[in-house]
């Protein structure tokens, strides 16, 4: 399952007459209480929503089925034995259209629950944008392991072993010949791993992380094609006998840091682009305009971004509303009726629907000075 394409599919779901329940859970069972906390959280949220739907009989009727399904599923989760590679789960349920979708994650979600006429995607998009799919290569002189890692966990693993002659206790020329011999074998092995890695890389562009001793990594990199080398997010050395979860933790830490550096660099660059009428927008008004025209390539949002907005029921345009009664004002573009929405969520959906990317930013001075939102554009 490729999370990015799954998210795009979710974003393209159209509003129907039934409610969508979105439930995000932290299922990292560090202690036994966590299981009980999750059981209780789910129960309370489902109750809260049931009560909240007292004036919407049609939704409430449909919701009762979702409620049962979710309760059964969560009970199963809570009873499950510990799996260190599933620390979070996103669940979307809409019994009205027979949808029940679950997405496990290696990174825990914060516990959240929403009811709306569409799946609430922000928490899922946020995590998936921060942790890109990655190929992790552990290289030694005579063996290598390749891991295909994504937010959902370890997707695939392969190992390559080749014969490298052992050391011999001889001096002088014989020793030098052996050293040469060993080096030739290591080169041959590294070339083989590079070939395998390049093939994987070309079939699906990913970030790359190299793990191994400096000297070995340096030799390995000599054989990497430039296009692969450019995607190296990090290299570090680590004891290969370490537990895999420790390796993964380190990989995810590095990915997050790399992503932050890149995003802040991209935003700098956007700011430089804007004054000359370049392909970028700063601030809410211009970015909304660009989203409504389908121009957005990448949307950058502060994680603290939270504003109500309006969405046209007819043309789908998004507008900023300054007060709740403004949602009764007709759409400025087509005069259609508006509904009140969470602007951040709908901006994300709109960007995804136009095949754009979304990046979440914790802290950034340029975003702070521009309503918490900027975007790069495909065209004007
Ligand atoms: Zn409209």
Boltz pocket constraint, residues with backbone or C-beta under 6 A from the ligand:
constraints:
  - pocket:
      binder: B
      contacts: [[A, 312], [A, 313], [A, 314], [A, 315], [A, 316], [A, 317], [A, 331], [A, 332], [A, 333], [A, 334], [A, 335], [A, 336]]
      max_distance: 6.0
